[in-house]
Amino acid sequence: MKETNIIAQNAKLDASCKIGYFNVFGENVVIGEGAVIGNNVTICPGTVIGKNVYIGNNCVIGKQPRLSKTSTIKNREPLQPLQLGDDCTIGENSVLYAGTTLGNNVFIGDLASVRERCKIGNYVVVGRGTAVENDTSIGDYTKIQTGVYITAYMNIEDHVFIAPMVTTTNDNFMGRTEKRFKYVKGAHIKKGSRVGGNSILLPGITLEEESFVAAGALVTKDVPAETLVMGVPARPARKVAEEELLPQE
């Protein structure tokens, strides 16, 4: 182990791990066999990292949140430590928060962040520079591309595709009135749905299974299953072609 690292005495690192320089590993950290940790990585106390995980340079893993004095979210520290499944890749300069779990074979791109109390399934891709806000769930095999903003309190199911630069929202009152707390909610994107680049989803809408949002659309209402919507505001244009639907299980 390189002398440039600061590692808590009760941290548990498998002997097969490869560790870079200038890292800080907190108390009760657990790192599984075959893990590769880059340089200048901070792994916060209690974080559990599975087998064959790659963590790039300059990452912060398992951070406890600190909120602004004007935040509408109540601070519920300390949260349970972050848990990373096996065979995950965490790109350079990414930040993952406590209270969140990642399944197996998750890919987090460079400069991405995943906030607290999120549940990320297996084989999920979170693209470069994408932000996943708190209290969001993402299902298995979902792909979220570069520069996407996933707002808090979203539910994204399995096999969803979200193209680059998509924006999602959760507050129709834009921070005004006490009434907003009752209704704050992100979109529910159901299995197999696809969201085109640079589109915007307004708060609380539902995209039913296998729906398709065209690039640049502004989605203000629920989208029916297997339906393509497009425009500003988005309106139904046609049914999704049968050849594009997911195979029946």
C-alpha positions as CSV (number, residue, x, y, z in Angstrom):
1,M,0.0,0.0,0.0
2,K,1.5,3.3,-1.0
3,E,2.5,5.6,1.9
4,T,0.8,8.6,0.3
5,N,-2.6,7.2,1.2
6,I,-4.6,7.8,4.4
7,I,-6.6,4.7,5.2
8,A,-8.5,4.1,8.5
9,Q,-7.2,1.2,10.5
10,N,-10.6,-0.6,10.5
11,A,-11.1,-0.2,6.7
12,K,-11.2,-3.6,5.0
13,L,-9.5,-3.7,1.6
14,D,-9.0,-7.0,-0.3
15,A,-5.4,-7.8,-0.9
16,S,-6.0,-7.9,-4.7
17,C,-7.1,-4.2,-4.8
18,K,-5.0,-1.8,-6.8
19,I,-4.8,1.6,-5.1
20,G,-3.4,4.8,-6.6
21,Y,-1.9,7.8,-4.8
22,F,-3.2,10.5,-2.4
23,N,-6.4,8.7,-1.4
24,V,-8.4,9.0,1.8
25,F,-10.5,6.0,3.0
26,G,-12.7,6.5,6.0
27,E,-13.6,4.3,8.9
28,N,-15.3,1.0,8.2
29,V,-14.9,1.3,4.4
30,V,-15.1,-2.1,2.7
31,I,-13.6,-2.7,-0.8
32,G,-14.0,-6.0,-2.5
33,E,-11.6,-8.1,-4.5
34,G,-10.2,-6.9,-7.8
35,A,-11.2,-3.2,-7.2
36,V,-9.1,-0.5,-8.9
37,I,-9.0,2.9,-7.2
38,G,-7.4,5.9,-9.0
39,N,-5.6,8.9,-7.5
40,N,-7.0,11.5,-5.1
41,V,-10.1,9.6,-4.3
42,T,-12.1,10.1,-1.1
43,I,-14.2,7.2,0.1
44,C,-16.3,8.2,3.0
45,P,-16.9,6.2,6.2
46,G,-18.9,3.0,6.0
47,T,-19.0,2.9,2.2
48,V,-19.2,-0.7,0.8
49,I,-17.7,-1.3,-2.6
50,G,-18.2,-4.6,-4.4
51,K,-15.9,-6.8,-6.5
52,N,-14.0,-5.6,-9.6
53,V,-15.2,-2.0,-9.2
54,Y,-13.2,0.7,-11.0
55,I,-13.2,4.2,-9.5
56,G,-11.5,6.9,-11.5
57,N,-9.3,9.9,-10.3
58,N,-10.7,12.7,-8.1
59,C,-13.9,11.0,-7.1
60,V,-15.8,11.5,-3.9
61,I,-17.7,8.3,-2.9
62,G,-20.3,8.1,-0.2
63,K,-20.5,11.8,0.7
64,Q,-23.0,12.9,3.4
65,P,-25.2,15.7,2.0
66,R,-24.9,19.3,3.3
67,L,-27.9,21.5,2.4
68,S,-28.2,25.2,2.0
69,K,-30.1,27.2,4.7
70,T,-32.8,27.9,2.2
71,S,-33.2,24.4,0.9
72,T,-36.7,22.9,1.0
73,I,-35.3,19.5,1.7
74,K,-35.0,18.6,5.4
75,N,-31.5,17.5,6.4
76,R,-31.7,13.9,7.6
77,E,-28.1,13.2,8.3
78,P,-26.5,10.9,8.9
79,L,-27.6,8.6,6.1
80,Q,-26.8,5.0,5.7
81,P,-23.5,4.5,3.8
82,L,-23.3,4.2,0.1
83,Q,-23.3,0.7,-1.4
84,L,-21.8,-0.1,-4.8
85,G,-22.4,-3.5,-6.4
86,D,-20.0,-5.6,-8.3
87,D,-18.3,-4.7,-11.6
88,C,-19.3,-1.0,-11.5
89,T,-17.3,1.8,-13.2
90,I,-17.2,5.2,-11.7
91,G,-15.7,7.8,-14.0
92,E,-13.3,10.6,-13.1
93,N,-14.4,13.5,-11.0
94,S,-17.8,11.9,-10.1
95,V,-19.6,12.4,-6.8
96,L,-21.8,9.7,-5.2
97,Y,-23.8,10.4,-2.1
98,A,-24.6,8.4,1.0
99,G,-28.0,6.7,1.4
100,T,-27.8,5.5,-2.2
101,T,-27.4,2.0,-3.6
102,L,-26.0,1.0,-7.0
103,G,-26.6,-2.5,-8.4
104,N,-24.1,-4.6,-10.4
105,N,-22.5,-3.4,-13.7
106,V,-23.5,0.2,-13.3
107,F,-21.5,2.7,-15.4
108,I,-21.3,6.3,-14.1
109,G,-19.6,8.7,-16.6
110,D,-17.0,11.3,-15.8
111,L,-18.2,14.4,-13.9
112,A,-21.6,12.9,-13.0
113,S,-23.3,13.0,-9.7
114,V,-25.8,10.8,-8.0
115,R,-27.4,12.3,-4.9
116,E,-28.7,10.8,-1.7
117,R,-31.4,8.1,-1.2
118,C,-31.3,7.0,-4.8
119,K,-31.7,3.4,-5.9
120,I,-29.9,2.5,-9.2
121,G,-30.5,-0.9,-10.7
122,N,-28.3,-3.3,-12.6
123,Y,-26.6,-2.5,-15.9
124,V,-27.6,1.2,-15.7
125,V,-25.6,3.9,-17.6
126,V,-25.5,7.4,-16.2
127,G,-23.7,9.6,-18.8
128,R,-21.0,12.1,-18.6
129,G,-21.9,15.3,-16.7
130,T,-25.4,14.0,-15.8
131,A,-27.0,14.9,-12.5
132,V,-29.3,12.4,-10.7
133,E,-31.0,14.2,-7.8
134,N,-32.2,12.8,-4.5
135,D,-34.9,10.2,-3.9
136,T,-34.9,8.9,-7.4
137,S,-35.1,5.3,-8.6
138,I,-33.7,4.0,-11.9
139,G,-34.5,0.5,-13.2
140,D,-32.3,-2.2,-14.7
141,Y,-30.7,-1.7,-18.2
142,T,-31.7,2.0,-18.3
143,K,-29.4,4.4,-20.3
144,I,-29.2,8.0,-19.4
145,Q,-26.9,9.9,-21.8
146,T,-24.6,12.9,-21.5
147,G,-25.7,16.1,-19.8
148,V,-29.1,15.0,-18.6
149,Y,-30.8,16.6,-15.5
150,I,-32.8,14.0,-13.5
151,T,-34.8,15.9,-10.9
152,A,-35.6,14.7,-7.4
153,Y,-38.5,12.3,-6.7
154,M,-38.5,10.6,-10.1
155,N,-39.3,7.0,-10.9
156,I,-37.6,5.6,-14.0
157,E,-38.3,1.9,-14.8
158,D,-36.3,-0.7,-16.7
159,H,-35.0,-0.4,-20.2
160,V,-35.7,3.3,-20.5
161,F,-33.5,5.4,-22.9
162,I,-33.0,9.1,-22.1
163,A,-31.1,11.0,-24.8
164,P,-28.5,13.8,-24.2
165,M,-29.5,17.2,-22.6
166,V,-33.0,16.1,-21.5
167,T,-34.3,18.2,-18.6
168,T,-36.9,17.0,-16.0
169,T,-38.7,19.1,-13.4
170,N,-40.7,18.5,-10.2
171,D,-42.2,21.9,-9.0
172,N,-44.9,23.6,-10.9
173,F,-44.8,26.5,-8.4
174,M,-41.1,27.2,-9.0
175,G,-40.3,27.6,-5.3
176,R,-43.3,29.8,-4.4
177,T,-46.1,29.1,-1.9
178,E,-46.3,26.4,0.8
179,K,-48.8,24.6,-1.4
180,R,-46.0,23.3,-3.6
181,F,-44.7,20.8,-1.0
182,K,-47.9,18.8,-1.4
183,Y,-47.4,18.4,-5.1
184,V,-43.6,18.2,-5.7
185,K,-42.9,15.2,-7.9
186,G,-40.8,14.3,-10.9
187,A,-41.9,12.3,-13.9
188,H,-42.7,8.6,-13.8
189,I,-41.1,7.0,-16.9
190,K,-42.3,3.5,-17.4
191,K,-40.6,0.5,-18.9
192,G,-39.2,0.8,-22.4
193,S,-39.9,4.5,-22.8
194,R,-37.6,6.7,-24.9
195,V,-37.0,10.4,-24.4
196,G,-35.4,12.4,-27.3
197,G,-32.6,14.8,-27.0
198,N,-33.2,18.3,-25.5
199,S,-36.8,17.6,-24.5
200,I,-38.4,18.8,-21.3
201,L,-40.6,16.9,-19.0
202,L,-42.9,18.9,-16.7
203,P,-43.6,17.8,-13.0
204,G,-45.7,14.8,-12.2
205,I,-46.3,13.5,-15.7
206,T,-46.3,9.8,-16.6
207,L,-44.8,8.3,-19.7
208,E,-46.6,5.0,-20.1
209,E,-44.8,1.8,-21.3
210,E,-43.0,2.0,-24.6
211,S,-43.9,5.7,-25.1
212,F,-41.6,7.8,-27.3
213,V,-40.9,11.5,-26.8
214,A,-39.4,13.2,-29.9
215,A,-36.4,15.4,-29.7
216,G,-37.1,19.0,-28.5
217,A,-40.6,18.2,-27.2
218,L,-42.1,19.9,-24.2
219,V,-44.2,17.3,-22.4
220,T,-47.0,18.8,-20.4
221,K,-49.4,15.9,-20.1
222,D,-49.2,12.1,-19.6
223,V,-48.1,10.1,-22.7
224,P,-50.1,7.0,-23.6
225,A,-48.4,3.7,-24.0
226,E,-46.7,2.9,-27.3
227,T,-47.3,6.5,-28.6
228,L,-45.0,9.0,-30.2
229,V,-45.5,12.6,-29.1
230,M,-43.8,15.6,-30.5
231,G,-43.9,19.4,-30.6
232,V,-44.3,22.3,-28.1
233,P,-46.4,21.4,-26.3
234,A,-46.1,17.7,-27.2
235,R,-49.1,16.1,-28.9
236,P,-49.6,12.5,-30.1
237,A,-48.3,11.9,-33.6
238,R,-48.6,8.2,-34.2
239,K,-48.2,4.8,-32.6
240,V,-44.7,3.4,-32.0
241,A,-43.7,0.9,-34.7
242,E,-44.1,-2.6,-33.6
243,E,-40.6,-3.5,-34.6
244,E,-39.2,-0.9,-32.1
245,L,-41.0,-2.5,-29.1
246,L,-39.1,-4.5,-26.5
247,P,-39.3,-8.3,-27.0
248,Q,-42.1,-9.9,-25.0
249,E,-40.9,-11.7,-21.9
